[in-house]
């Protein structure tokens, strides 16, 4: 066993680096997947605003939470953690939808008050 200057065995350091590189790759994939998800939810927000639908859909959100908890269990991920993560994402999506709806209403008000 060879030990580096940090006091960690070189083989342990190599394994840590290998695992951390995998974690970094997974983190990058998660960010890209979230970006794609938010592109889709933004389109949903525009559609909802165009048709005067509410930003939140509690029934859909409940189904998604149930579905994600089941997926988490089958993946051996803590379902409570998965639910917290989804709730955070849903809150951000709703915030985006509210902004889109407000901007759409303001644009409509601007069109009707001109002239």
C-alpha positions as CSV (number, residue, x, y, z in Angstrom):
1,X,0.0,0.0,0.0
2,X,1.3,3.4,-1.0
3,X,0.2,6.4,0.9
4,X,0.0,9.9,-0.6
5,X,0.9,13.1,1.2
6,X,-2.6,13.4,2.5
7,X,-2.3,10.2,4.5
8,X,-4.9,8.4,2.4
9,X,-3.9,5.2,0.7
10,X,-3.4,5.8,-3.1
11,X,-5.8,3.0,-3.9
12,X,-8.5,4.5,-1.7
13,X,-7.8,7.9,-3.2
14,X,-8.2,6.5,-6.7
15,X,-11.5,4.8,-5.8
16,X,-12.8,8.0,-4.2
17,X,-11.9,9.9,-7.4
18,X,-13.6,7.3,-9.6
19,X,-16.8,7.4,-7.5
20,X,-16.7,11.2,-7.3
21,X,-16.4,11.4,-11.1
22,X,-19.5,9.2,-11.4
23,X,-21.3,11.5,-9.0
24,X,-20.3,14.5,-11.0
25,X,-21.6,12.9,-14.2
26,X,-24.9,12.0,-12.5
27,X,-25.2,15.6,-11.1
28,X,-24.7,17.0,-14.6
29,X,-27.4,14.6,-15.9
30,X,-29.8,15.6,-13.2
31,X,-29.3,19.3,-14.0
32,X,-29.9,18.7,-17.7
33,X,-33.0,16.6,-16.9
34,X,-34.4,19.3,-14.7
35,X,-33.8,21.9,-17.5
36,X,-35.7,19.7,-19.9
37,X,-38.5,19.2,-17.4
38,X,-38.8,23.0,-16.8
39,X,-38.9,23.6,-20.6
40,X,-42.0,21.3,-20.7
41,X,-43.6,22.8,-17.6
42,X,-43.1,26.3,-19.1
43,X,-45.0,25.2,-22.2
44,X,-47.7,23.9,-19.8
45,X,-47.7,27.3,-18.1
46,X,-48.3,29.2,-21.4
47,X,-51.1,26.8,-22.3
48,X,-52.7,27.2,-18.9
49,X,-52.4,31.0,-19.2
50,X,-53.8,31.1,-22.7
51,X,-56.9,29.1,-21.6
52,X,-57.2,30.8,-18.2
53,X,-56.5,27.7,-16.2
54,X,-55.2,27.9,-12.6
55,X,-51.4,27.6,-12.2
56,X,-51.7,24.7,-9.7
57,X,-53.4,21.4,-10.3
58,X,-53.7,19.7,-6.8
59,X,-55.2,16.5,-8.2
60,X,-52.3,16.1,-10.7
61,X,-49.7,17.0,-8.0
62,X,-51.2,14.4,-5.7
63,X,-51.0,11.7,-8.4
64,X,-47.4,12.7,-9.2
65,X,-46.4,12.5,-5.5
66,X,-47.9,9.1,-5.1
67,X,-46.3,7.9,-8.4
68,X,-42.9,9.3,-7.4
69,X,-43.0,7.7,-3.9
70,X,-43.7,4.3,-5.6
71,X,-40.8,4.9,-8.0
72,X,-38.6,5.8,-5.1
73,X,-39.5,2.7,-3.2
74,X,-38.8,0.5,-6.1
75,X,-35.4,2.3,-6.6
76,X,-34.6,1.9,-2.9
77,X,-34.6,5.7,-2.4
78,X,-36.3,7.2,0.6
79,X,-39.8,8.0,-0.5
80,X,-40.0,10.9,1.9
81,X,-36.9,12.4,0.3
82,X,-38.4,11.9,-3.1
83,X,-41.6,13.6,-2.0
84,X,-39.7,16.6,-0.6
85,X,-37.8,16.9,-3.8
86,X,-41.0,16.8,-5.9
87,X,-42.8,19.3,-3.7
88,X,-39.8,21.7,-4.1
89,X,-40.0,21.2,-7.9
90,X,-43.8,21.6,-8.0
91,X,-43.6,24.8,-5.9
92,X,-41.1,26.2,-8.4
93,X,-43.3,25.2,-11.4
94,X,-46.3,26.8,-9.8
95,X,-44.3,30.0,-9.2
96,X,-43.3,30.0,-12.9
97,X,-47.0,29.4,-14.0
98,X,-48.2,32.3,-11.8
99,X,-45.6,34.6,-13.4
100,X,-46.6,33.5,-16.9
101,X,-50.3,34.0,-16.0
102,X,-49.6,37.4,-14.6
103,X,-47.6,38.4,-17.7
104,X,-50.4,37.1,-20.0
105,X,-53.1,39.1,-18.1
106,X,-51.0,42.2,-18.2
107,X,-50.5,41.8,-21.9
108,X,-54.3,41.2,-22.4
109,X,-55.0,44.3,-20.3
110,X,-52.5,46.3,-22.4
111,X,-54.3,45.2,-25.6
112,X,-57.8,46.1,-24.3
113,X,-56.8,49.5,-22.8
114,X,-55.0,50.7,-25.9
115,X,-57.4,52.6,-28.1
